[in-house]
Amino acid sequence: MLRKMLMRGLVTALFALILTQTNILNLTANASPLTVDISPTSGAVGTVIEVWGVADTFGGEIRVFWDDRFIGATTSNATGHYRIEIEAPESTKGTHIIRVWDITSGNNATKEFEVSPEIELTPTEGSPPAWGMFGRNVTIKGTGFNGFSSITVYFSAISVASTTTNDFGSFETSFRIPSMPNGTYTVEARDSGGNSATANFTIIPKIVTMPTSGSPFTPVRIFGSGFDANANVTATFNGFNITSFNKVSTDLSGTFIMEFYVPEVADGKYTIEATDSSGNSAEMSFLVPGPRLTVKPEKACATSIITVYGEGFDLHYPIVVTVNDTKTMTRIWTSLMTGEAFPDEYGRFELSFEFPASKPGIYNVTAERLLEFEEALVTEPVVWTLLTIVDASPLNVEVDVGTIHFPGEIAEFYIQTEANGTLVDASINRATLYYANGTQQVDLTANVETVSAGIYRIPYAIPGDASPGTYALIVEA
């Protein structure tokens, strides 16, 4: 009996082993040959290509190559089918081989993909559709050209840039938008083998003034470009017509120049707008009486990052920003340490710096014009603003409101502010008295009086009909 049981166990084990071997053979064997298909079969570098087919083996590794470059891998399913998406890599113009390898069987299959040239324009103002203003830089990137080939870039058939492709047929260069009338133009890149690609670019109107700020009756010149050719132009200053002699016209390139005097207006920021007879328009800001300087944040701790914004500056001169202690006028920082700022064509600049470690206080931030005088560089102050540096140490605030008060009484509440154990002046940002019922509150911020350094008093007349109860004074400093 034992012998029969052993034999039965042995037979059962062998049968299970045979079944297992049979299953393994079914998972790996496939009588069909390796196949591959792709879609699309042509396109530019970066085109997404779907690759699919039937492998020699089930559940086997499939590797995909572009010419001799490995670009992806996948696994065939239980029926031998596989599918993968790849991107056409950086390559020269022409036919390239997509090769699929079945790693288990060692077999491979191929398809051809045709790479075509393509260019992409990245103007300062935005993304495609490309557009921009006269004089601005435009970056042009090209792929799919001949390798190590000379490239010429044309803007409406006018040569504006040249460069050379790398070994994969790619290039990158830039050009300035030429002076042309408003409209859409063709940008073309062509290699020495005659391969080319095109993209559209739209020129839009633009105006700049010189100067960008000034007092009433200051003479100002407006330069306009990107308008229609031979078109009448009307210019306004905050809606007021300032067109010289009531008639200004553009030339064949869509440009014009006109002069006006700043009207007698209050200080502020105004809009100058120019519009041609076809409705194309451009505008810019003009400051009266002169340059303006702001800092963000206006209140900060030492070692904070401070950003200085300027507008209305003369674009012909670099700007040096300095920081001085208002009490001693000691200069503690200057942008000459890192480089001067240059106003853009609209008279604006932006400069950021780390405020040096200094004691709390009020500091003078000045924008100075950098001039050359008798072969030496000198600075001339233009405009200034204030920056407050506060102590980064924790501020301890204590409030004394007394213990018992009566209706009709003039109560006195006291506030004490200290840092590192020393009484210090602070800004009392909020003082609010909350009534006992919690539904009423009184803002006492305007009642705060300074007694001495770090000591403040708040007088408050308690109403005669005040309800009995516990009141709360909340102070924020």
TITIKOL-770606 format. One record per atom (N, C-alpha, C, O): y negated, z negated, x. Coordinates in pm, whole numbers, plus 50000, padded with zeros to 5 digits. Layout:
BEGIN
YZX ...
//
This chain:
BEGIN
501205000050084 500005000050000 498755000050087 497805007450061 498774991650189 497644991150281 497475004450351 496345008950375 498595010750385 498535023550455 497915034250366 497125042450412 498275033950238 497685043750146 496195041550132 495415051150124 495795028950127 494365026050114 493605030850237 492505036250226 494195028850354 493545033350477 493435048550477 492405054050515 494505055150436 494475069650433 493425074650334 492705084250360 493375067650217 492385071750117 490975069750171 490095078150149 490755058750242 489425056450300 489095066950404 487955071450411 490045070750482 489825080850585 489515094250522 488615101350567 490235097750421 490005110550352 488625110750289 487905120650298 488285099950227 486965099150165 485855100850268 484895108050243 485975094550382 484955095550486 484865109650539 483765114750560 485995116050561 485985129650612 485365139150511 484635148350548 485645137050386 485115145650281 483585144550276 482875154550260 483105132350290 481645130350291 481025137250411 479935142850400 481695136850524 481165143150645 481095158250628 480135164650670 482125163950566 482145178450545 481025182550451 480365192750474 480805174650347 479705177650255 478355177250326 477485185650302 478205167450412 476945166150485 476705178150575 475605183450582 477755182350645 477625193950732 477285206450653 476485214650697 477895207850537 477625219650453 476175219850408 475535230350407 475625208050370 474225207250327 473285210950440 472295217950417 473545206450561 472685209550675 472655224450699 471595230150726 473805230850689 473855245250710 473045252450603 472395262450632 473065247650480 472315253950372 470795252450392 470045261250350 470325241550457 468895239250477 468335247550591 467125250050595 469155251850682 468625258650800 468905273550802 468245280850876 469835278150725 470195292250733 469425300450630 469255296150516 468955312250670 468285321350578 468595335550623 468275339650734 469235342850533 469655356450569 468485366150576 468605376750638 467325362650512 466195371850508 465465372050642 465385361650707 464935383550685 464155384150809 462785377850789 462305376650676 462135373650899 460795367550895 459775377950849 459735389050900 458945374150751 457905383250700 456545376450708 456465364150712 455465384450710 454105379150711 453185388750637 453295400950651 452285383050559 451215390550493 449915382950511 449935370650527 448785390050508 447475383550522 446495389350421 446655400750376 445485381450387 444405386150301 443155377850330 443225365550328 442015384450356 441815398950369 442335403850503 442825396150585 442205416950525 442675422850650 441525426450743 441745431750852 440285423650701 439125426250786 437995416950747 437985411450637 437035415150839 435905406450811 435235401850939 435615405851049 434245393350923 433495388151038 434155375651093 435065370051032 433695371451210 434145358751266 433845347551166 432755347151109 434805338551146 434625327751049 435215330750913 435275321950828 435655343250891 436285346850763 437555338450744 438365337050836 437725332950624 438945325350591 440045335250555 439875343450465 441165334350625 442275343550607 443485335750556 443855325550613 444095340650449 445315334450397 446515341650457 446615353850450 447415333950516 448615339250580 449835333650507 449935321550487 450765342450466 451945337650394 453135346850421 452985357850474 454315342050385 455525350050404 456775341650387 456725330650332 457915347150435 459215340350429 459725338750571 459755348350648 460125326450606 460585323450741 462085325950755 462785327850656 462565325950879 464005327250905 464745314550866 465935315050833 464045303150871 464705290350846 463995282650736 462805284350712 464785274150668 464225265450565 463725252650632 464425246750714 462505248250596 461975235750651 461675236650799 461605226350866 461495248650851 461225250150994 459735250851025 458915253450936 459385248451151 457985248951194 457555263451214 458245271351277 456385266651157 455805279951170 454475278751244 453615271051203 454305286151352 453065285951429 452365299451419 452995309951418 451015298751411 450225310851395 449325312651517 448685303151563 449295324951570 448495328151688 447545339551655 447865348651579 446345338751716 445365349651709 445365356051847 444895350051943 445885368151857 446175374051988 447055364052063 448195361652022 446565358152172 447385348452245 446885334152226 447265325152301 446015331852125 445445318552101 446115311851982 446195317651874 446615299652002 447205291951893 446095287251800 445115281351846 446225289751668 445165285851576 445655278051454 444845274351369 446965275451443 447415267651328 448925266751319 449645274451384 449405257351238 450845255551219 451105250151080 450255243551020 452305253051029 452725247850899 454245246950899 454885249351002 454825243550784 456285242250772 456745250150650 456125249350544 457815257650665 458355265050551 458985255250453 459435244450491 459025259150324 459575250050224 461095251850210 461725258450293 461655245950105 463115246050088 463665259950060 464865262250074 462805269350022 463255283150000 462815292350113 463015304550106 462225286650218 461825294450334 460415300050328 459955306150424 459725298050217 458375303450205 457365294450278 457545282350286 456315300550329 455245293150395 453895299350358 453825311050318 452825291450371 451465296150342 450485287550420 450645275350426 449485293750480 448495286350560 447185294150560 447185306450555 446055286950565 444745293250577 444215291250719 444315280350774 443665301950777 443065301250910 441675307450902 441355314450806 440855304951004 439545311451016 439575320951134 440105317751240 439005332851114 438935342351224 438105336251336 436925333551316 438685333851453 437955327251562 436965336751629 436975348851603 436135331251715 435155339151790 435885350251865 436735347451950 435565362851834 436285374251890 435375386351898 434355387051829 435745395751982 435005408351994 435305417351875 436255415051800 434475427651859 434705437451753 436015444851778 436375447551893 436725448051669 437935456051683 439155449351621 439035439851544 440335454851656 441595450351598 442165438551676 442245438751799 442585428251602 443205416551662 444535413651591 444695416751473 445455407751665 446815405651614 446985391151566 446735381651641 447405389651440 447815376651388 449335376251397 450025384051330 449865367051479 451305366351504 451855353151449 451315342451476 452935354051372 453595342351314 454935340451384 455755349651391 455165328151437 456415324951507 457215314851426 456685304751379 458505317851410 459445308051355 460035300851476 460835306551550 459645288351497 460025281151619 461525279151628 462085279251738 462205277351513 463655274851516 464425287351558 465315286651643 464085298751497 464825311051527 464265318351648 464975326051713 462995316051679 462355323151789 461835336851752 461285343851836 462005340751625 461525353851581 460035353251547 459495342551520 459385364951549 457965365651514 457675378351438 458425388151445 456575378051363 456105389651287 454595390351300 453955380051321 454005402351287 452565403951312 451875411851202 452505419451128 450555409651193 449655417551109 448365419651187 448025411751275 447645430351154 446385433351222 445195429051137 445205430251014 444155424051206 442905420251139 441755426851214 441675425951337 440875433351140 439755440551199 438495431851194 438035428251086 437925428551312 436705420451321 435485429651323 435445439451397 434485426351240 433255434151233 432065425551276 432115413351262 430985431751327 429805424151371 429085417651253 429115422551141 428425406351282 427635399351180 426525391651250 426705386751361 425355390651184 424255382451237 423825372451133 423965374651012 423285361251180 422775350651094 421385346651143 421195344251263 420425346051052 419055342351085 418785328151039 419135324350928 418155320351126 417805306651091 416325304651116 415935300551225 415485307551017 414035305651034 413665291051027 414465282650983 412455287951071 411965274151069 411925268650927 412225256950905 411545277150830 411275272250696 412505269350613 412405261550518 413645275050642 414775272350554 415995280250590 416085285950699 416945280650499 418215287450520 418215300350439 417295302650360 419235308850456 419265321650385 419095319650235 419575309750181 418405329050163 417815341150223 416655337750317 415785329650285 416675344250434 415735340750539 414315344650502 414075355450448 413375335750530 411965338650507 411125330350602 411595320150654 409895334450625 409045327050716 407675333450728 407375343250661 406855327550814 405465331750831 405255337850969 406005335351063 404225345850978 403845352151105 403725341751216 403135331151197 404295345151333 404175336551450 405255326151465 405405320351572 406015323551358 407055313251367 408285318751441 408535330751441 409035309651505 410265313451574 411425314651477 411575306551386 412235324851496 413455326751417 414625327551515 414575335051612 415675319851489 416885320451571 417855330451510 418095330351389 418405339151594 419395348851547 420685346851624 420695346751748 421785345151550 423105343551610 423965355451568 423965359451452 424695361051664 425545372551635 426965370351681 427195363751783 427925375851607 429345375151644 429985388651617 429475396751540 431135391051683 431905403051656 431375415651722 431705426651678 430555414251827 430075425851901 430985427952023 431935420452043 430685438152103 431445440352225 431175428852323 430085423052324 432175425752405 431995415152503 431145419452620 431205431052662 430345410252673 429475412852789 428625425452767 428515433952855 428045426552648 427275438452612 425805434852592 425495423952545 424915444052627 423485442052605 423185442952456 423695451652386 422335433752408 421965433352267 420455435352254 419685429252328 420055443952162 418645445652129 418445441851982 419195446251895 417415433651957 417125429251820 415895436651771 414875437151840 415985442351652 414885449951593 414435443251464 415245438851383 413115442651447 412535437951321 411815449851260 410765454051309 412385455351154 411845467451092 411645478351196 410585484551204 412705480651277 412755491151380 411885488251501 411775496651590 411235476451507 410435472551623 411245462851708 411725452751658 411415465851836 412175457151925 411445443951945 410285443751985 412145432751915 411505419551925 412235410052019 411695399652054 413465413552062 414215404652152 415385412252212 415815422452159 415875407152325 417065412852388 417845401752457 417275391852500 419165403652467 420025393652530 421355400252562 421485412452553 422365392252600 423685397452634 424755388852566 424605376652558 425815395252517 426895387752453 427785381152558 427785385052675 428555371152513 429545364952601 430845372952596 430885383752538 431905367752657 433155375352662 433815376752525 434685385252508 433415368452427 433955369652292 433055377952200 433315378952080 432005383952255 431135392452175 430105385052092 429595390551995 429785372552129 428805364552055 427525362952136 427535364052258 426415360252066 425145357952133 424255349252045 424515347651925 423215343652106 422185336352033 420865338152107 420805336452229 419815341552034 418485342952093 417465340251984 417835336451873 416195342152013 415155339751913 414035349851930 413905356352034 413225351151826 412065360051831 410985354451740 411255346251652 409755358851763 408635354751679 408425365051568 408525377051590 408125359951449 407885368851336 406625377051364 405565371251387 406715390351363 405545398651392 404545398551277 404845394251166 403345403451306 402295404251204 402535416551118 402335427851161 402975414150995 403255424850900 402885420350760 402805408350733 402655429850669 402325426050531 403465418650463 404605418950508 403125412050354 404115405050273 405215414550231 404945425850191 406485410050239 407585418550197 408875414950268 408905406150354 409955421950230 411275419750288 411585430750388 411415442650358 412045426850507 412285436250616 413725434950666 414385424850643 414185445350735 415535445450791 415505441250937 414765446751018 416325431250969 416525427051108 417875432551152 418885430351085 417895439651265 419125445851313 419395441451457 418485440751539 420675438651485 421115436051623 422095447151660 423025449951585 421875453351777 422705464751817 423145462951962 422325459952048 424465464751988 424925463452126 424925477052195 424635487352133 425255477052323 425185489452402 426245499552361 426165511252398 427245495052285 428275504152236 427955510252101 428755517752046 426775506952047 426375512451918 426795504151799 426495507851685 427485493051821 427875484251711 426645476451664 425855471951747 426495474751533 425295467951483 425605460051357 426615462151290 424695450851328 424755442951204 423325440351160 422415439751243 423115438951030 421765437150977 421695425050883 422715420350832 420465420250863 420195409550767 418755411250721 417925416950792 418465406450602 417115407550548 416275395350583 416785384250595 414965397650599 414035386750626 412745389550550 412215400650553 412235379350480 411025380850400 409845373850466 409925362050499 408755381150484 407515375350538 406675370350421 406435377650325 406225357850431 405415351950325 404015349050379 403835348250501 403015347450292 401635345250336 401465331750406 402225322350384 400445331250491 400135319150566 398645319250599 398085329750629 398005307450594 396635306050642 396535293950734 397245284050715 395665294850832 395295283450916 393785283550931 393155294050919 393225271850956 391765271050974 391445265751113 392265259151177 390265268751157 389775263751284 388295260051266 387445268851250 387985246851270 388875235451291 389665232051165 389535238651062 390495221351175 391305217151061 390655205550986 391215200450889 389465201251032 388725190550965 387265191651006 386945198151105 386385185250930 384975185550965 384105179750856 384545177850743 382855176850891 381885171350797 381295182650712 381455194350746 380625179250601 379945189550522 379035198150610 378385193150702 378995211150579 378195221350648 378785225450783 378175233250856 379985220250818 380665224850939 381155239150919 381785241950817 380895248351013 381425261951000 382935262051026 383415256051121 383665268850940 385135269450949 385565283950940 385025291650861 386555287651020 387105301251016 388525300550961 389325292251004 388835309350865 390185310250807 390875322650861 390315333650860 392105320850910 392935331950956 394105333250859 394865323750838 394265345150799 395345347450704 396285358350751 395845367850815 397575357050719 398565367350754 399655367350649 399805357850572 400435378450646 401545379350552 401125382550410 401915380850317 399885387250391 399425391450259 399685406450243 400145412950337 399385412050126 399515426450108 398535433750199 397485428450234 398885446050237 397985454150319 396835459450233 397015463050116 395655459950293 394455465450227 394225459250089 393955466349992 394335446050082 394165439049954 392945430049959 392615424550064 392265428649846 391155419249836 391685404949833 392735402249773 390955395849897 391385381849906 390275372749854 389105374749884 390675362949775 389755352649728 390175339249787 391345335549780 389215331949845 389495318849905 388745308149828 387605310049786 389415296549811 388785285449740 388925272549821 389885270849897 387955263649805 387965250349865 388025240449751 387025237549685 389235235049728 389465226049615 389025232449483 388465225849396 389305245449469 388985252749347 387645259649348 387375268049262 386775256249445 385445262349453 385515275049538 386025274649650 385015286249485 385085299149555 384215298949680 383005296649673 384835301249796 384105301349923 384185314949991 383865316250109 384625325149916 384795338449974 383465343950025 382475344349952 383455348050151 382235353050213 381775365950145 382575375250128 380525366550108 379925378450049 380715383549929 380615395249891 381505374549869 382295377649750 383345388449771 383945393149674 383605392549898 384635402549921 385235401050061 384525402150161 386525398350065 387285397850191 388535406150169 389195404750067 388875414750265 390035423450251 390955422050372 390515419050482 392245424250348 393225424250456 393255437850524 392775447750468 393815438250646 393975450950716 395355456650688 396055452050597 395765466650764 397065473050742 398235463650768 399335465750717 398005453050847 399065443450877 399085431750779 399895422650794 398195432050680 398155421050583 397445408750634 397675397750582 396575410250736 395845398850792 394365399650758 393845410450728 393685388150762 392245387850741 391655375950815 392365366450849 390345376450838 389585365350895 388315363850813 387645373650782 387975351450777 386725348950706 386165335550749 386885327050801 384885333550726 384225321050762 383545315050639 383155322150547 383425301750640 382685294850536 382165281650593 382565277550702 381285275250519 380775262050558 381365251650463 381445253750342 381765240350521 382345229650439 381335225450333 380195222050366 381735225650205 380795221550100 380385206950114 381025199250186 379335203250045 378865189350049 379725181249952 379445180249833 380795175350008 381755167849927 381965154049989 381595151550104 382565145149911 382865131749960 384015132350060 384745142250066 384165121650138 385265120950234 386595121850160 386745116450050 387565128750221 388875129850159 389635141850210 389205148750302 390785144250148 391635155650183 391495166250074 391645163349956 391205178650116 390985189450022 391935201050051 392495202150160 392125209649950 393035220949963 392245233949973 391395236949888 392545241650077 391995255150091 393115264850053 394225263850105 392815274149964 393815283649917 393265297849925 392095300149893 394105307249967 393735321349971 394745329149888 395945327049900 394245338249803 395095346149713 394665360649719 393475363749709 395655369749735 395295383949737 395385389849597 395775383049502 395035402549584 394955408949452 396315410749387 396385413649267 397415408949463 398755409849405 399305396149365 400415395149314 398515385749390 398945372249354 399635364649465 400015353049445 399795370749583 400375363449696 399365353149744 398175356249758 399815340849770 398865330449807 399455321049912 400675320149928 398555314149981 398935303950078 397855293350077 396705296150043 398215281150115 397235270250116 397485260850232 398565260950292 396485252750264 396615242350365 395595231450335 394665233450258 395785219850396 394895208450374 393755208550475 393915213050589 392605203350432 391435202150519 390845188250497 390635184050383 390565181150608 390055167550599 388535167150616 387985173850703 387895159450532 386455156750543 386295141650553 386795134550466 385605136250657 384805143750753 385555147850878 385105156950947 386685141650909 387305144951037 388735140251045 389345137150942 389285139651166 390695135951184 391025122451123 390175113651110 392285121051086 392775108751026 394025104151101 394855112351142 394135090951119 395255085251193 395875074151110 395165065551058 397205074251096 397915063551026 399115059351109 399635067151189 399545046851089 400745041851157 401715036651053 401305031150950 402985038251080 404045033050993 405085026251080 405585032451174 405445013751052 404815005150951 403465000051000 403175000451120 402634995250908 401344989750945 401474975450998 400574970451067 402584969050966 402844955451014 404274955151066 405204959050997 404444950451190 405764950751252 405884939651354 404924932551383 407084938151409 407334928551517 407304935951650 407464948151656 407084928451757 407144934351890 408524940551911 409524935451862 408564951651985 409744959852014 410194968151893 411244974451899 409414968151784 409724976951670 409364991351705 408554993751794 409975000851635 409625014951651 408435018051562 408495016351440 407345022551623 406115025851551 405935041051553 406115047451657 405605046751438 405335061151430 403875063351395 403365057651299 403215071651476 401805074851456 401705088951397 402295098351450 400955090251287 400775103251222 399295107151232 398415099351198 399045119251278 397685124251286 397535137051208 398465145051201 396375139151148 396085151751079 394595154751092 393765145751105 394295167751088 392905171951101 392425172851244 391215172951268 393335173651342 392945174151483 392765188551531 393315197951474 391975189851635 391735202851697 393015206951770 393475199951860 393575218451732 394865222351788 394755227451932 395775230651993 393535228351987 393365233252124 393565222352229 393715225452347 393575209652187 393615198852285 394815189652261 395095185952147 395535186052368 396605176052354 396005162652313 394835159852340 396815154352248 396365141252202 397125130352278 398345130752290 396365120652327 396945108852392 396745096952298 395625094452253 397815089752269 397745077952183 397755065452271 398605064152359 396825056352247 396765043952323 396795032052228 396405033052112 397275020652280 397305008152203 396574997652284 396904995252401 395564991252223 394754981152290 394724968252210 394784968452087 394644957052280 394444944052216 393004943552165 392074945352243 392814941052035 391464941451979 390574930252032 389344931652030 391154919152078 390334907952128 389864910452271 388694908352302 390774914852356 390434916552498 390214931152535 389724934252644 390584940552442 390534954952466 391384958852587 391124968952652 392394950652615 393334953952722 394304964552674 394904963152567 394454975152751 395384985852713 396804981452745 397114978052859 397674981552643 399044977052665 400054988452657 401204986752695 399615000152607 400535011552603 399735024452588 398685024552524 400245035152648 399645048352632 400745058752630 401755057352699 400565069252550 401585079552540 401675088052667 402575096252681 400725086052761 400845093052889 402105088652963 402565095553055 402655077052923 403905072452983 405065081552945 406005083453022 404995087252825 406105095452775 405705109952751 406585118452732 404425112952751 403975126652726 403025127252608 403215120252508 402005135652620 401015136752514 401595144152394 402625150952404 400915142752279 401315149752158 400465162252142 399315162652185 401045172452080 400325184952060 400215187751910 401235189251842 398985188551857 398825191851715 399405205651685 399315214751767 400005207051566 400515220151527 399375228751476 398205224751483 399695240451424 398655249651382 397845244551263 396795250051231 398355234051197 397615227951086 396885215251128 396355207951044 396865212451260 396145200851310 396895187851295 396285177151301 398215188351276 399005176251255 399855173051377 400265182051451 400105160151398 401065156251501 401755143351457 401265136051370 402885140751520 403665128651493 404235123651623 404775131451702 404125110551647 404595104851773 405185091051746 404555082851679 406375088451798 407025075451779 407215068651914 407465075352015 407105055451915 407315047952038 407745033652004 407555028951892 408335027052102 408725013052084 407575004252129 407135004852244 407074995952036 405944987452070 406374977552178 407394970952162 405604976452287 406004967552397 405994952952354 405274949052262 406794944952422 406854930652392 405484924452415 404984924252527 404864919552309 403524913752316 403414902352217 404254900852128 402374894352234 402174883352141 401674888752008 401074899552003 401904881351900 401434885851768 399914887451767 399204880451839 399444896551685 398004898751675 397704912251615 398604919251569 396434915851618 395984928751564 395654937851682 394924934051773 396204949851678 396044959251789 395364971951740 395514976151625 394614978051830 393874990251802 394695002251851 394995003251970 395055011251759 395775023551794 394785035051789 394205037951684 394575041651902 393545052051913 394165065451952 395045066152038 393685076051889 394045089751928 392895095252011 391755095551966 393205099452133 392185104452224 392475118952262 393625122652286 391435126952267 391565140952305 391625141952457 390785136052527 392605149252510 392755150852655 391965162952701 392225174252658 390975160552788 390075171152834 390155172652985 390565163453056 389755184353032 389645186653176 388175186953213 387405195053161 387775177953302 386365176853340 386275176153492 386775166953555 385605186253549 385425187053695 386755185153767 386895176853857 387745193153725 389075193553785 389845180453770 390815178053843 389415172053677 390135159553650 390395158653500 389635164053419 391475151753463 391805149853322 391165136953272 391355126353332 390425137953163 389795126253103 390145126252955 390545136452898 390005114552892 390285113552749 389015109952674 388145102852724 388935114952551 387785112452465 388305107052331 389005114252260 387965094552295 388445088852169 388015097452050 386885102252044 388935099151955 388645107151836 388635098451711 387665098751634 389695090751690 389805082451571 390785071151601 391645072451688 390645060051530 391525048551554 391915042051423 391305044451319 392945033651431 393395025751317 393975012751371 394095010951492 394325003551281 394814990451322 396304988851296 396854994351200 396944981151384 398354977851371 398504962851388 397994957151485 399204956351296 399414941851302 400814938851354 401804943651300 400874930851461 402154926451517 402344911851479 401504903451509 403454908851414 403724895251368 404814889051453 405584895951520 404874875751450 405884868351524 407234870251457 407374868351336 408214873951536 409544876051480 410314863051460 411394863051401 409744851851509 410414838951492 410444835251344 409524838851270 411474828051299 411544823951158 410334815251122 409944806451199 409744817851007 408584810350959 409064799450865 409754802150767 408684787050896 409054775750810 407894772950715 406774770550758 408184773050585 407154770850483 407504758250404 408604756950351 406554748950397 406744736750319 405644735750214 404494739350240 406004730650095 405064729549985 405044715049935 406094708949915 403834709649915 403664696149860 402884697449729 401724701449729 403534693949618 402894695149487 402624681549423 402204680849308 402874670649498 402714657449438 403914654049352 404904661349350 403824642849281 404964638549200 404674638949050 405494643948973 403514633849009 403194633248865 401774638548844 400854634848917 401614647248744 400294652348706 400154651348554 401144650048482 398894651948507 398624650248365 397874662348310 397154669048384 398034665048180 397294676148118 395794674348139 395274663248126 395094685348172 393664685048195 393274681348337 392094682148372 394224677348419 393934673148557 393734685348647 394354695848626 392854683948749 392724694148854 393714690348964 393454681549046 394834696948965 395874693849064 395604701549193 395004712349190 396044696049305 395934702749434 397324703749496 398004693749518 397724716149524 399004718649590 398714722849734 397734729749761 399584718649826 399364721749968 400564729450025 401714726949990 400224738850114 401244747050181 401084745250331 399974745150383 402214743850400 402184742850547 403124753450604 404264754750560 402624761050703 403444771450767 403524768550917 402504766050981 404734769050971 404914766551113 406034775251169 406944779351097 405934777951298 406964785551369 407224778551501 406294775351575 408484776351531 408874769451655 408194755851668 407834751651778 408014748951555 407434735551557 405924735151569 405354724251582 405254746751564 403794747251577 403194753351451 403694763351400 402104747051402 401424752651285 400834766151321 400154767551424 401084776151238 400574789651264 399984795251136 400394791751025 399004804151153 398444811151038 399474820950983 400234826951058 399474822450853 400414831650788 399734838050669 398704833250621 400294848850623 399804855350502 400594849950383 401814851250378 399884843850289 400544838850168 400634850650071 399664854050004 401794856750065 401964868849985 402094866049836 401714874249753 402634854049803 402824851049661 402884835949640 403524828749717 402194831249536 402274817249494 402334817349341 401344820449275 403484813849286 403694814749141 404154801249088 405094795349141 403484796448981 403844783948916 404654787048791 404194794248702 405874781548784 406754783748670 406724771348581 406904760148628 406504773448450 406424762348355 407814756648328 408844762648360 407794744748267 409044737348245 410014744948157 411224744348179 409504752248056 410414759247965 410964772148025 411844778447965 410464776248141 410974788048210 410544801148151 410924811748202 409744800948044 409334813447979 407904817348013 407434827847969 407204809048091 405804811848124 405574809448272 406174800448331 404714817448331 404394815848472 402934819348496 402334826948420 402384813748604 400984816148639 400934820548785 401494814048872 400244831748811 400084836748947 398884829649011 397744831548969 399164821449113 398104813749180 397754819449317 397064812949395 398234831649347 398004837349480 396524838149514 396124835249627 395704842049416 394264843449441 393584829949462 392454829549511 394244818949426 393644805549439 393864799349577 393324788649606 394654806049663 395004800249793 393754799449882 393044809249899 393514787449938 392384785150028 392904780250163 393834772350168 392294785050271 392694780550405 391974767550438 390754766650428 392744757350478 392174744550519 392014744350670 390944741150722 393064747750741 393054748750887 394254757150927 394964762350841 394494758551057 395614766651102 396924761651043 397334750351070 397574769950962 398864766450905 398804757350785 399854753450734 397604753750735 397464744950619 396654752250511 395574757450539 397194752550388 396534759650278 396534750650155 397424742350136 395514752450071 395364744449949 395274753749829 394664764349835 395904749349718 395834756849592 395344747349483 396134739149436 394094748249441 393634740149328 394074746749197 394064758949184 394464738449099 394914743948972 394564734348859 394904722548863 393864739648759 393494731648641 394644732048541 394904742448480 395324720648525 396454720048432 395914720548289 395054712448254 396384729648206 395884730748068 396054717547992 396994710048016 395124714947900 395194702747822 396374702247730 396824691447691 396904713847693 398054714147602 399364716747675 400364720747614 399364714347807 400594716647885 401704707547837 401484695647813 402894712947824 404044705147776 404594696347887 404574700348004 405074684447853 405714675947954 406954682848011 407594690747942 407274679848135 408464685548195 408284687748344 407264684148402 409294693648405 409284696448549 408864710848573 409464720048518 407824712848657 407304726048689 407714729648832 407984720848914 407754742648862 408164747148997 407114756649054 406654765748986 406744754349182 405814763149252 406604770749360 407194764649449 406614783849350 407314792449446 406284799149536 405364805849487 406434797449668 405494803149765 406244812549858 407314809149910 405684824349878 406254834149972 405214837250079 404094841350047 405584835250207 404634837350317 405264846050424 404624848950525 
//
